[in-house]
Amino acid sequence: MKKNSKTVIKVSSLSKSFVIPRQKIESVRGALFNLGRKKEFDRFDALKNVSFEVKQGEFLGIIGNNGSGKSTLLKILAGIYAADAGKVQVDGKISPFLELGVGFNPELTARENIYLNGVVLGLSRKQVKERFAEIIRFSELERFVDTKLKNYSSGMYVRLAFSVAIQVEANILLMDEVLAVGDVNFQAKCFEVFRKLKRDGKTIVFVSHSMSNVQEFCDRVILLDKGEKLLEGGPYKVINKYEELSRQSEEKRRKSEPVKVEIKKKLSGRKKPSIEKIEVLNAENKRQSVFERGEKMIVRIHYKNPSLEKILNFGCAFFDAASEAQICGNNTFFDKYNIKPQKEAYVDLVFEKLGLNKGEFFVGCSVFGALTRDVFDFRKDNNTIKVYPLDDRLGVVYLDHEWRS
């Protein structure tokens, strides 16, 4: 079903703030000590003058960094929070998928909780009875239907909650990170539910940190930043702006942190070549730690060669920051690049178009002799680099290519 021109959600000049106490009271003694004292609060503006409309059958994405106001906005649309200012008009029945499993009783069995939660979500007991078998089948919990929820794993818990929630008949759905549910196989089933909801013309407001999900499902996207609507438009345009903001924020954070320096113990009388420092630079030869795929990157290896070894080779590899698995590597030996003997210098490995996809990596460099096994020194850069993609390609490495027919 295609979306039409009917507006089902209209948000006008919406604002919401919270007060946060400055004093942190963690004990009864602390509470007694502060009796009679004037309490001081800070004001946090979660939403500031936000306006937008959603058409019937539209799949609208809401994205932004943590603290940008996404979840607050959904809770106001769901009627959980009241706005401080502005107006929300909704034409239709809303089903909120905000905190799956709220209302479940861990002391009751799955069977009992299905009836309890179904009624809380607006289903009659007759409707729950008619859909009970489908709920259990979808959740894949047939063997545990009469087990108390307190004995469920967290994955089983959210699978049951999602399976009940999708039974609610509503034409407007509010979803907050609901695809991060269960294991990979169950998530695939959730994707199919999403696609069916979209085909059926449901109106969906979707909050997610997964840009690939936003790209796949959303017709239009709103970017929130510090409570304000920063941009609204097609997924590709808005996601690119979000990634740009994320890069700027990450670069600013890293620049404010002290640079980690690896202290190496110098051995007396050591004459072997050594790596003194590794720098990751941009096209302007300035240190940088956040890059776009396709951007120019230079890895500069500073070294010393006190004994003036005649044959020197250098290697450089990228490692995944989490697993420490090597992603790719290059060296001067295989590339047949000769190094002129000098006591102290640097060598650059230049990537005119960086071929790494989105991820966090660290660089490891080595200096060796005539053979790759003759390693004089190895050093890794303690400061990881982050790479953001220009699009949602999968995998770790981008291979330059062209299509022909």
N, C-alpha and C positions, 0 to 999 in steps of 0.2 A: 504494500500500500504506500502511495506517495503522500508526502506531507502536503497540507493545503495552507491557505492564507489565514486560517482562523488562529487567533492568538489565545493560547490556553494558560500562559503564565506571563504576567506583566509586573516587573519590578521597577519601582520609581523612587529614585533618590534615597536608597536604603542605607541606613547607618546603624552600627551597633558597637557599643564599647563595653568593656568590663573594668571593674576596679580590682586591683591586686594589692593586698596588704603588704606593707614594707616589712613589718615585724614577722618573723617566722617563729611561731610557737609550736614546740615539739613535745611539751610535757605539761602535766597538771601544775607543776611548780612554776613553769614559765607563764601559764595562764593566770595564776594567782598573783605573780609578780607584776603583771601588766594591768591588773584591775585598776580602774580609775584613771589610767593613763590615756591620753588622747591618741587615738589610732590614726596612723598615717597611711594613705593609699596612693598608688600610682594608677593612672588611667591608661588603658590599652585600647586603642581604636582598632577593632577587628575588621570593620567595614566602614567605608567612607564614601557616601553619596554614590552608590552603585545603582545603575539602571540598565535594564535590558528586557527583551521580550523573547518568548519561545513559542514557535508555531506548532500546531497540532501535527504529530508524526515526526517531529524533528528530534535529532539526537545531538544534544548540546554538550560539549565538553567544557569543564572548568579546570584550569591548570594554574600552577603557581608554586612557589617554594613553601616550605613549612612556615606557618604563621601568616600566610597571605590572606586568610579569611575564607577559604574554600568550604571547610566543614561547617563553619558558622553560618555561611550562606544557605547551605542545604538544610540545616536545622531550623532556620527561620522559615524556609519554604515549607518544611514539614510541620510547622506549628510548635516545635519544641522550645524555641526561643522567641521572645517578642522583640521586635525591632525598636530602637530608640527613636528613630525618625524614618520617614518614608512610608511606602505603601506596597503591599504585595497582593495581587489579584490572581486567583487560580480558578479556572473553569474546568472542573473535572475532579475525579477521585484520585488522591495521591497515595502511593504505596512507598514508604521510605525503606531503603536497604542501607541503613546507616551503621547500626551496631548489631550485627547478626547475633541472634541468640539472647538478646535482652528479654528478660521475663522467663527464661528457662529456669527450672528448679533442679539443682543437681541431685537432690534426694529422690526425685521421681524418675521413672523409666522413660525411655525414648517414646514408647507408645503414649504414656500419660502426658508427656511434654508436647507431643504433636497436637493433641486435642487442646491443651492449655494454650499453647502459642498460637495455634490456628484461630482460636476464638479471640485472643488479644489482637490479632492482625485483621479481624473483621469477618472471618468465615463463620458460618453457622456450624453446629455440631454435625448436621446432616452433610454439609459440604466437606467437612474434614473426613467423615466416614467414607464418603464416596471417593475421596482422593488419597486416602491413607495408603493403599497399596502402591500407588504411583510415587508418593513421598518416600517410602521405604526403598522402593526399587531404585529411584534416582540417587538416593543417598548411599546406596550399596551397604546398608546396615541390617540386612535381613537377619543375620545371626545374633544381632545385639539389640533387637527391638524391645526386649524385656529386661535389659540391663540398665541400672541406674546411671544417669549422666555423670555422676562424680567419678565413675570408673572409665569414662571415655577419654581418649586422647584429644588434644586440641584440634587435630585434623578431623576426627570423627564428629566433634561438637559442631564445628562450623559447616561441615557437609550437611548435617541434619538441619541446621538453622537455615541454610540457603535453600534446601529442598522444600522446607515449609513455606518460606517467604515467596518463592516463585509461583505458589498456588493462588496468591491473592489476586483477585480481579480488579485491576485499576488501569486507567488509561494514561496516567502520569506516574513515572517511576523515578525516584531519587536514589542514586547509587554512589556510594563512597568506598572506593577501592574494593569492590566486591569480587573482582576477578582474582584476587590474591587468596583464593580459597582452596584448601586441600592440596593434593599432590598434582603432578602434571596431567595425569589421565582425567582426574576430576575437573581440572581447570579447562580441559578441552571440551568437556560436556557443558561447562558454564559458557564457553564461547558460543556453542551451538544455541544455547538458550538466548544469548544476546542477539544472535543473527535472526532468530525466529521473532523475537520481540520487535526488531527493526522491520522485518518483512510484514509483520502484523500492524504496523503503523502506530506503535506505542510512542508516546512522547517521553523521552528519557533525558534527565540531567545527570551527567556522569562526571564524577571527580576521580582523578587518577594521577599517579606519578609515572605511569607507564606510557611513554610517548608513542610506542608502537600500537598499543590498544586505542589510544586517542586518535591516531592517524587512521586506523582501520575502521573504527565505528562512527566517528563523529562527523556530522555535516558542517558544523560550525563550532568554534572554540573561543572561549573568553579567557584572557590571561589576567589574573589578579596579582597585584604586587603591593604588599604592605597595606592591604585593605582597600585598595583602589583598583578600578577597572583600567588596566593599562592598554589593552588591545583586544579587538574583537574581529573575527574574520574566519577565513578558511583554515583548516588544520595546518597545512604546510607553513603558511605565513606566520601563524601565531606560535607554533612549536619552534620555528627558527628564532623568533624573538625571545622565547623562554630559554632556549639553549644559550643564546647570546648573554642574557642576564645571568644565567648560572655560571657561565665562563668568567664574566666580569667579577661576580661575587666570590668565586673560588680563587681567582687571581689576587683579589684584594686581601682575602683572608690569609693566603699564603705569604704575601709580601709583608704582612703585619707580624708573622711569626719569625722567631730567630732562625737563621740558617743553621742547619745541623752540620757540624764539621766532624769528619771521621779522623780521629787522632791515631796516627800510626807510630808504633815504636820503631825507632831507628836503631839498627844493629851496628855496633861499632865496626868500622872497617868494611862496611858493606859497599860493594862496587857494582852490584847488579843494577840494570835499568829498573826504574820504578815509575808508577803512575802517581802523580802528586795531587791532581784535582780533576774532576769531571764537571763540565758546565753544559747545560742545555740552553741553547740560545735561539732567538727568533731571527727573522730576516734582517733585522737591524743590529744584529750582534749583541742583543740585550738578553739577560737571563729571563726565562719564561718557564712557567710550569703548567700552563693550561693552553692547549692547542685545539684547532679544528683539524679534522681530517682534510688533507690536501694542502695544508699550510706548510710553509718552509720551516724546517727545523735543522739546527746544527748541533751535533754532539762534539764538543771540544775536549780533547784529552791532553792535559798538561803532563809532561813527563820529564824525567831526568835520566841521563845516560852518562854517568861519571867516567865509566871505563871506555867510552866511545866504541861500543860494540858496532861492528861494521854492518851486521844484518839485524834490523829491527822490524818486527811486524806488530800490528795492532788489531785487536778484535773488539767489536762492540755488539752487545745483544740486548734485546728488550725482554723483560720478564713480567709476567702477570703479578701485580702487587699482592693479591690474595693468596694464590697458590704457589707463587714463585716458579711456575713452569715457564720455560723459555719459549717465547713467541716467535722470534726470528733473530738472525744475527748475520753480521758481515765481518770480513777481515781483509787486511791488505795482502795476505798471502794468496788467497784464492782470487782476489781482484787484480793481482800482479801490479801492485802499486809500491814503488820503491821509496824508502825513507832515507833522506840524506843524514848521515851521522852528525849529531850535535849533542853537546853536553846538557842543554836545557832548551826545550821548545814545546810546541804543541802541534797536534794533528787534528784536522777537522773531518768528521764524517757528515756529509751534507745530504739531506733529504729535500729535494726541491718541492716535492709533493708528498707529504707524510701519508703513508698507506695504512696506518692503524685506524681501526674503528673505535667506537666508544669503549672506554675502559680506563683503568688506572694501572700504571706501569712504573718500573724502575729500570735504570740503565746499569749494565755491568760491562766493564772494559778490562782488557788484558793487554799486556805487552809480552811478546815472545820472540824467539830467535828464528833460525832458519827453518825449523820444523814446528808444527802447531803444538807438539807435546813439550817443547822447550819453553815453558812458561816462566818468565821472570817475575811477573807481578800480576795480580788481579784485584780490581777494586770496583765496588758498586757505589752508585750515587745514592746517598741516604734520603734524598728528596724525590718523592714520586712525582710523575707527571700525569696529568689527566688529559684525555683526548675526547672531544665531542664530535659526533658525526654531523654531516650536512643533511643527512636523511636517515631513514630507519633501516639501513642494510644490516643483515645479520652477520655474525662471525666476528673474529678479532682483527683479521687482516684484510685490507682491501687490495685486490690485485688489479692493476691497471689493465684495461682491456678494450676491445671494440667488437661490435657485432657486424657480421657480414652475411649477405645472402645473394 
